[in-house]
Amino acid sequence: MITYPNAKINIGLNVVERRPDGYHNLETIFYPIPFTDALEITSSQDDVQLKVSGEILNGSPEDNLVMRAYRLLQQANPDKVKPVSIHLFKQIPTGAGLGGGSADAAFTLKALNERFKLNLSIAELEQLATKLGADCSFFIQNKPAFAEGIGNKFTDIDLNLKGMTLVLVKPDIFISTRDAYANIKPHHPETNLLELIKQPIEQWRDTIVNDFEASVFPVHPSLAAIKDQLYDLGAVYASMSGSGSTLFGLFRQPLDHIDEIFSGYFCRQREL
């Protein structure tokens, strides 16, 4: 069984309030994009095994969200979930604001549910995914959504960017969650994202913001420079995704020579 966990981008991100538990409530648009890892699951005679290739990951296999997803299902269904061998080929960079690890975990849950005929509903899979990470549950249905809470409460939205070209650019910069929130002042925006997203995309530049940019860009001015460069190249909208450090641009036409333009950075172009 082979499946392809895809990344996401955040279109707008508002930090609206600090919660009593120390976390923050957010409002954002999650949009799935056609940039994927590959996940292969086969039978194993021994205990579960995880092999990771492609992008180098830190930490032990047991700490990987894919392994944690397997353990979560196996503990809940010990008579049905048998040992498997899992090969994860990583292309989505980690710590990038693209949700790659969360997607891997969610797709593992869906694949194992199918493989072992657990008959878990979408709601049950989403509940399990939430235990693995705030945005994991988004990848269960994997369709554009307005997210609230800590990124785990979803409202379906009618947003279709088909025909646009997406450019992803990520420098070798790591931004911790603590640093991203360092200078954030939670506030409710004057206009809800659900309304702003209905505007023509050319207007998003002036109305849809990612609050983390105000905190992160002063510390990492190269990220602000990449965003400006995307606009200079003709992007109709550009933003940082999540808490970074990936910047993305939406274009009407594909760009030529993007590897040369963003030499030294991780860079990908995809048609949506």
Secondary structure, DSSP 8 states (H G I E B T S, - for coil): -EE--EEEEEEEEEEEEE-TTS-EEEEEEEEEEEEE-EEEEEE-SSS-EEEEEES---S-GGGSHHHHHHHHHHHH-TTT---EEEEEEE-S-SSSSS-HHHHHHHHHHHHHHHHTT----HHHHHHHHHTT-TTTTHHHH-S-EEEETTTTEEEE-----TT-EEEEEE-S----HHHHTTT------SS-HHHHTTS-HHHHHHH--BHHHHHHTTT-HHHHHHHHHHHHTT-SEEEE-TTSS-EEEEESS--SSHHHHTTTSEEEEEE-
